[in-house]
Amino acid sequence: MSRRWFKQWGWSYLPVSTWGWLAVILTAAFCMNTFVAVDRHSHSVSDTLYGVFPYWVPALGILHWVAGKMSNAGTR
């Protein structure tokens, strides 16, 4: 089994294995779920943005960290 889940693409990473795609899909599903939950009780667009920010930033940061560790950039 390949240890490489992502490949570096500019400043970001692209998934190159099933595990990489699974991580991206789970992160996207989490972000969509939090958007729906926060937007249900928001009164404006800025309420929604302020509400999802504390969830999306750590989720995307963790995905980027995992991608960095599971790519060739992390094995140098």
N, CA, C and O atoms as a GROMACS GRO file, in nm:
protein
  304
    1MET      N    1   0.084  -0.118   0.000
    1MET     CA    2   0.000   0.000   0.000
    1MET      C    3   0.088   0.124   0.000
    1MET      O    4   0.186   0.134   0.074
    2SER      N    5   0.052   0.217  -0.083
    2SER     CA    6   0.130   0.339  -0.095
    2SER      C    7   0.110   0.430   0.026
    2SER      O    8  -0.003   0.450   0.071
    3ARG      N    9   0.219   0.484   0.076
    3ARG     CA   10   0.211   0.577   0.188
    3ARG      C   11   0.173   0.716   0.139
    3ARG      O   12   0.130   0.800   0.218
    4ARG      N   13   0.187   0.739   0.011
    4ARG     CA   14   0.163   0.872  -0.044
    4ARG      C   15   0.014   0.891  -0.074
    4ARG      O   16  -0.040   0.826  -0.164
    5TRP      N   17  -0.051   0.980   0.001
    5TRP     CA   18  -0.193   1.010  -0.020
    5TRP      C   19  -0.214   1.132  -0.108
    5TRP      O   20  -0.315   1.142  -0.178
    6PHE      N   21  -0.119   1.225  -0.104
    6PHE     CA   22  -0.131   1.353  -0.174
    6PHE      C   23  -0.002   1.383  -0.249
    6PHE      O   24   0.104   1.329  -0.216
    7LYS      N   25  -0.012   1.469  -0.350
    7LYS     CA   26   0.107   1.522  -0.414
    7LYS      C   27   0.100   1.674  -0.406
    7LYS      O   28  -0.008   1.733  -0.409
    8GLN      N   29   0.215   1.735  -0.396
    8GLN     CA   30   0.218   1.880  -0.382
    8GLN      C   31   0.182   1.945  -0.514
    8GLN      O   32   0.228   1.904  -0.620
    9TRP      N   33   0.098   2.047  -0.506
    9TRP     CA   34   0.052   2.121  -0.623
    9TRP      C   35   0.053   2.269  -0.586
    9TRP      O   36  -0.043   2.320  -0.529
   10GLY      N   37   0.160   2.335  -0.620
   10GLY     CA   38   0.176   2.474  -0.579
   10GLY      C   39   0.189   2.483  -0.428
   10GLY      O   40   0.275   2.418  -0.368
   11TRP      N   41   0.105   2.564  -0.366
   11TRP     CA   42   0.105   2.575  -0.220
   11TRP      C   43   0.010   2.477  -0.154
   11TRP      O   44   0.004   2.469  -0.031
   12SER      N   45  -0.062   2.402  -0.234
   12SER     CA   46  -0.162   2.309  -0.181
   12SER      C   47  -0.126   2.167  -0.221
   12SER      O   48  -0.014   2.140  -0.265
   13TYR      N   49  -0.220   2.076  -0.205
   13TYR     CA   50  -0.198   1.935  -0.233
   13TYR      C   51  -0.317   1.877  -0.307
   13TYR      O   52  -0.431   1.919  -0.286
   14LEU      N   53  -0.290   1.779  -0.394
   14LEU     CA   54  -0.395   1.707  -0.464
   14LEU      C   55  -0.397   1.563  -0.416
   14LEU      O   56  -0.292   1.502  -0.399
   15PRO      N   57  -0.515   1.506  -0.393
   15PRO     CA   58  -0.521   1.366  -0.351
   15PRO      C   59  -0.484   1.274  -0.467
   15PRO      O   60  -0.528   1.293  -0.580
   16VAL      N   61  -0.402   1.172  -0.437
   16VAL     CA   62  -0.360   1.078  -0.540
   16VAL      C   63  -0.395   0.934  -0.502
   16VAL      O   64  -0.362   0.842  -0.577
   17SER      N   65  -0.459   0.914  -0.389
   17SER     CA   66  -0.498   0.779  -0.349
   17SER      C   67  -0.640   0.781  -0.292
   17SER      O   68  -0.698   0.888  -0.272
   18THR      N   69  -0.693   0.664  -0.268
   18THR     CA   70  -0.826   0.652  -0.212
   18THR      C   71  -0.834   0.717  -0.075
   18THR      O   72  -0.932   0.784  -0.044
   19TRP      N   73  -0.730   0.700   0.006
   19TRP     CA   74  -0.729   0.759   0.140
   19TRP      C   75  -0.725   0.911   0.134
   19TRP      O   76  -0.786   0.978   0.217
   20GLY      N   77  -0.654   0.966   0.037
   20GLY     CA   78  -0.651   1.111   0.020
   20GLY      C   79  -0.787   1.165  -0.019
   20GLY      O   80  -0.831   1.266   0.035
   21TRP      N   81  -0.853   1.098  -0.114
   21TRP     CA   82  -0.987   1.140  -0.155
   21TRP      C   83  -1.085   1.127  -0.040
   21TRP      O   84  -1.173   1.212  -0.024
   22LEU      N   85  -1.072   1.021   0.040
   22LEU     CA   86  -1.161   1.003   0.154
   22LEU      C   87  -1.145   1.117   0.254
   22LEU      O   88  -1.243   1.167   0.309
   23ALA      N   89  -1.021   1.159   0.279
   23ALA     CA   90  -0.997   1.270   0.370
   23ALA      C   91  -1.059   1.399   0.318
   23ALA      O   92  -1.118   1.476   0.394
   24VAL      N   93  -1.048   1.423   0.188
   24VAL     CA   94  -1.106   1.544   0.128
   24VAL      C   95  -1.259   1.538   0.134
   24VAL      O   96  -1.323   1.638   0.168
   25ILE      N   97  -1.317   1.423   0.103
   25ILE     CA   98  -1.462   1.410   0.104
   25ILE      C   99  -1.518   1.425   0.246
   25ILE      O  100  -1.620   1.491   0.266
   26LEU      N  101  -1.451   1.364   0.344
   26LEU     CA  102  -1.498   1.378   0.482
   26LEU      C  103  -1.488   1.522   0.531
   26LEU      O  104  -1.577   1.569   0.603
   27THR      N  105  -1.382   1.592   0.494
   27THR     CA  106  -1.368   1.732   0.533
   27THR      C  107  -1.475   1.818   0.466
   27THR      O  108  -1.533   1.906   0.530
   28ALA      N  109  -1.501   1.792   0.338
   28ALA     CA  110  -1.606   1.868   0.267
   28ALA      C  111  -1.743   1.839   0.327
   28ALA      O  112  -1.825   1.930   0.340
   29ALA      N  113  -1.770   1.714   0.363
   29ALA     CA  114  -1.898   1.679   0.424
   29ALA      C  115  -1.914   1.748   0.560
   29ALA      O  116  -2.022   1.796   0.593
   30PHE      N  117  -1.806   1.753   0.638
   30PHE     CA  118  -1.811   1.824   0.766
   30PHE      C  119  -1.839   1.972   0.744
   30PHE      O  120  -1.921   2.030   0.816
   31CYS      N  121  -1.772   2.034   0.648
   31CYS     CA  122  -1.793   2.177   0.622
   31CYS      C  123  -1.936   2.204   0.574
   31CYS      O  124  -1.996   2.303   0.613
   32MET      N  125  -1.990   2.117   0.489
   32MET     CA  126  -2.127   2.135   0.443
   32MET      C  127  -2.226   2.119   0.558
   32MET      O  128  -2.323   2.194   0.568
   33ASN      N  129  -2.202   2.022   0.644
   33ASN     CA  130  -2.289   1.998   0.758
   33ASN      C  131  -2.289   2.117   0.854
   33ASN      O  132  -2.395   2.159   0.902
   34THR      N  133  -2.172   2.171   0.883
   34THR     CA  134  -2.166   2.287   0.973
   34THR      C  135  -2.230   2.409   0.907
   34THR      O  136  -2.292   2.490   0.976
   35PHE      N  137  -2.215   2.425   0.776
   35PHE     CA  138  -2.279   2.536   0.707
   35PHE      C  139  -2.431   2.530   0.721
   35PHE      O  140  -2.495   2.629   0.753
   36VAL      N  141  -2.487   2.412   0.698
   36VAL     CA  142  -2.632   2.396   0.707
   36VAL      C  143  -2.679   2.422   0.850
   36VAL      O  144  -2.780   2.490   0.871
   37ALA      N  145  -2.607   2.370   0.948
   37ALA     CA  146  -2.647   2.387   1.089
   37ALA      C  147  -2.638   2.533   1.132
   37ALA      O  148  -2.726   2.582   1.203
   38VAL      N  149  -2.533   2.602   1.091
   38VAL     CA  150  -2.516   2.742   1.130
   38VAL      C  151  -2.613   2.832   1.053
   38VAL      O  152  -2.671   2.924   1.110
   39ASP      N  153  -2.629   2.805   0.924
   39ASP     CA  154  -2.713   2.890   0.841
   39ASP      C  155  -2.860   2.881   0.882
   39ASP      O  156  -2.936   2.975   0.859
   40ARG      N  157  -2.900   2.770   0.939
   40ARG     CA  158  -3.039   2.752   0.983
   40ARG      C  159  -3.079   2.857   1.086
   40ARG      O  160  -3.196   2.897   1.092
   41HIS      N  161  -2.984   2.902   1.168
   41HIS     CA  162  -3.015   2.995   1.275
   41HIS      C  163  -2.958   3.136   1.252
   41HIS      O  164  -2.967   3.222   1.339
   42SER      N  165  -2.901   3.158   1.134
   42SER     CA  166  -2.842   3.289   1.105
   42SER      C  167  -2.946   3.385   1.048
   42SER      O  168  -3.045   3.344   0.988
   43HIS      N  169  -2.920   3.513   1.070
   43HIS     CA  170  -3.009   3.617   1.021
   43HIS      C  171  -2.953   3.689   0.900
   43HIS      O  172  -3.025   3.762   0.831
   44SER      N  173  -2.824   3.669   0.873
   44SER     CA  174  -2.763   3.737   0.759
   44SER      C  175  -2.643   3.655   0.711
   44SER      O  176  -2.603   3.556   0.772
   45VAL      N  177  -2.589   3.701   0.600
   45VAL     CA  178  -2.471   3.634   0.544
   45VAL      C  179  -2.353   3.645   0.639
   45VAL      O  180  -2.278   3.550   0.656
   46SER      N  181  -2.336   3.760   0.701
   46SER     CA  182  -2.223   3.778   0.794
   46SER      C  183  -2.239   3.689   0.917
   46SER      O  184  -2.139   3.641   0.970
   47ASP      N  185  -2.361   3.667   0.963
   47ASP     CA  186  -2.384   3.573   1.074
   47ASP      C  187  -2.337   3.433   1.035
   47ASP      O  188  -2.272   3.365   1.114
   48THR      N  189  -2.369   3.392   0.913
   48THR     CA  190  -2.328   3.259   0.866
   48THR      C  191  -2.177   3.250   0.857
   48THR      O  192  -2.118   3.152   0.902
   49LEU      N  193  -2.114   3.352   0.800
   49LEU     CA  194  -1.968   3.348   0.786
   49LEU      C  195  -1.898   3.348   0.922
   49LEU      O  196  -1.802   3.273   0.942
   50TYR      N  197  -1.945   3.430   1.014
   50TYR     CA  198  -1.888   3.429   1.149
   50TYR      C  199  -1.914   3.297   1.220
   50TYR      O  200  -1.833   3.255   1.303
   51GLY      N  201  -2.025   3.232   1.189
   51GLY     CA  202  -2.058   3.106   1.254
   51GLY      C  203  -1.977   2.988   1.204
   51GLY      O  204  -1.941   2.900   1.282
   52VAL      N  205  -1.949   2.983   1.074
   52VAL     CA  206  -1.876   2.868   1.020
   52VAL      C  207  -1.725   2.884   1.032
   52VAL      O  208  -1.652   2.785   1.029
   53PHE      N  209  -1.678   3.006   1.047
   53PHE     CA  210  -1.533   3.030   1.055
   53PHE      C  211  -1.462   2.946   1.162
   53PHE      O  212  -1.358   2.888   1.132
   54PRO      N  213  -1.514   2.937   1.285
   54PRO     CA  214  -1.443   2.859   1.387
   54PRO      C  215  -1.439   2.708   1.359
   54PRO      O  216  -1.360   2.636   1.420
   55TYR      N  217  -1.522   2.661   1.269
   55TYR     CA  218  -1.523   2.519   1.234
   55TYR      C  219  -1.442   2.491   1.108
   55TYR      O  220  -1.367   2.393   1.101
   56TRP      N  221  -1.457   2.577   1.009
   56TRP     CA  222  -1.393   2.553   0.881
   56TRP      C  223  -1.243   2.572   0.885
   56TRP      O  224  -1.169   2.493   0.826
   57VAL      N  225  -1.195   2.674   0.953
   57VAL     CA  226  -1.051   2.701   0.955
   57VAL      C  227  -0.972   2.586   1.018
   57VAL      O  228  -0.874   2.542   0.958
   58PRO      N  229  -1.011   2.535   1.135
   58PRO     CA  230  -0.938   2.419   1.188
   58PRO      C  231  -0.953   2.294   1.101
   58PRO      O  232  -0.857   2.218   1.086
   59ALA      N  233  -1.072   2.271   1.045
   59ALA     CA  234  -1.091   2.152   0.962
   59ALA      C  235  -1.003   2.157   0.838
   59ALA      O  236  -0.939   2.057   0.803
   60LEU      N  237  -0.998   2.271   0.772
   60LEU     CA  238  -0.914   2.283   0.653
   60LEU      C  239  -0.766   2.286   0.690
   60LEU      O  240  -0.682   2.238   0.614
   61GLY      N  241  -0.734   2.342   0.806
   61GLY     CA  242  -0.596   2.340   0.854
   61GLY      C  243  -0.548   2.199   0.884
   61GLY      O  244  -0.435   2.163   0.851
   62ILE      N  245  -0.634   2.118   0.945
   62ILE     CA  246  -0.597   1.979   0.973
   62ILE      C  247  -0.583   1.900   0.844
   62ILE      O  248  -0.492   1.819   0.831
   63LEU      N  249  -0.673   1.923   0.747
   63LEU     CA  250  -0.661   1.856   0.617
   63LEU      C  251  -0.529   1.893   0.550
   63LEU      O  252  -0.462   1.807   0.493
   64HIS      N  253  -0.492   2.020   0.554
   64HIS     CA  254  -0.366   2.064   0.493
   64HIS      C  255  -0.247   2.003   0.566
   64HIS      O  256  -0.148   1.965   0.502
   65TRP      N  257  -0.254   1.992   0.697
   65TRP     CA  258  -0.146   1.930   0.774
   65TRP      C  259  -0.132   1.782   0.739
   65TRP      O  260  -0.021   1.733   0.718
   66VAL      N  261  -0.246   1.711   0.732
   66VAL     CA  262  -0.242   1.569   0.695
   66VAL      C  263  -0.187   1.553   0.554
   66VAL      O  264  -0.105   1.464   0.529
   67ALA      N  265  -0.230   1.638   0.463
   67ALA     CA  266  -0.180   1.631   0.326
   67ALA      C  267  -0.029   1.654   0.321
   67ALA      O  268   0.041   1.588   0.245
   68GLY      N  269   0.020   1.747   0.401
   68GLY     CA  270   0.164   1.770   0.405
   68GLY      C  271   0.242   1.652   0.459
   68GLY      O  272   0.350   1.620   0.410
   69LYS      N  273   0.186   1.587   0.562
   69LYS     CA  274   0.252   1.470   0.620
   69LYS      C  275   0.247   1.348   0.529
   69LYS      O  276   0.339   1.267   0.527
   70MET      N  277   0.138   1.335   0.453
   70MET     CA  278   0.118   1.217   0.370
   70MET      C  279   0.154   1.240   0.223
   70MET      O  280   0.104   1.171   0.134
   71SER      N  281   0.241   1.335   0.199
   71SER     CA  282   0.291   1.358   0.064
   71SER      C  283   0.442   1.340   0.065
   71SER      O  284   0.500   1.312   0.170
   72ASN      N  285   0.504   1.356  -0.048
   72ASN     CA  286   0.651   1.346  -0.054
   72ASN      C  287   0.719   1.462   0.017
   72ASN      O  288   0.834   1.450   0.057
   73ALA      N  289   0.647   1.574   0.033
   73ALA     CA  290   0.706   1.689   0.100
   73ALA      C  291   0.737   1.657   0.246
   73ALA      O  292   0.830   1.714   0.304
   74GLY      N  293   0.662   1.567   0.307
   74GLY     CA  294   0.682   1.532   0.445
   74GLY      C  295   0.792   1.430   0.467
   74GLY      O  296   0.829   1.405   0.582
   75THR      N  297   0.847   1.370   0.360
   75THR     CA  298   0.948   1.267   0.375
   75THR      C  299   1.088   1.316   0.343
   75THR      O  300   1.181   1.235   0.340
   76ARG      N  301   1.107   1.443   0.320
   76ARG     CA  302   1.241   1.493   0.287
   76ARG      C  303   1.331   1.497   0.406
   76ARG      O  304   1.447   1.538   0.394
   0.00000   0.00000   0.00000
